[in-house]
Amino acid sequence: MYVHITESALDRIEALKGERKGRMHLFYETEGCGCGNSGIFEIRYVTETDSEDVEIDSNTGPILIKNWTKVFLDEQMKIDYREDKRSLVLKSDGQVFNANLLVTDGTGCQLNVPSR
């Protein structure tokens, strides 16, 4: 499995991450979704891992993912940024997995770009 992160997406992700520590985790959030097969991916910055976490390759280095969630994704993925919607998009050549990919901290709280 491989994830290509475009330059514009990486710029946005880095702006959202700011000075926070942690590794990028393509996290499958199921809280409030009803069951484990119903969820949505987000980028979560984590400082700890567990036995379910595995690494997948990307053009920016390894990304963490829960091993059991790989089944929901395609072999070749892309994270892109849509300036007009100010949103990150997780997609493959065949489908869009999340048209508003959030970036969160280790607890799942959404990160926002600080106002200047």
Buried (B, 14 or more C-beta within 10 A) or exposed (E): BEBBBBEBBBEBBEEBBEEEEBBBBBBBBBEEEEEEEEBBBBBBBBEEEEEEBBEBEBEBEEBBBBEEBBEBBBEEBBBBBBEEEEBBBBBBEEEEBBEEBBBBBBEEEEBEEEEE
